[in-house]
Amino acid sequence: AWGVMIVIGFVTYLFFRTKKWR
C-alpha cells in the first residue's frame, strides 16, 4: 500500500517539475 503512495508522490513531483520547466 505504501508503495503506491510513493509512486503517486514521485509522479506528482515529476509532473510539477515538468510544468515548472515548461
N, C-alpha and C positions, 0 to 999 in steps of 0.2 A: 504493500500500500504506500509506504514512504517513497518507494522508487518512483511511483507515478508522480508524486508531488515534486520530486527533484527534476524529473523530465519536464513537467509543465513549467516549473520555475526557470529552467535552463532555456526552454523555447521562448518564454516571455522575455527573458533577458536578451536573447539574440534578436527577437522581433523589435524590441525597443532600441537596441543598438543599431539595427539596420535602419529604423525610422529616423534616428538621430543622424546617422551617417548620410542619409539621402538629402 
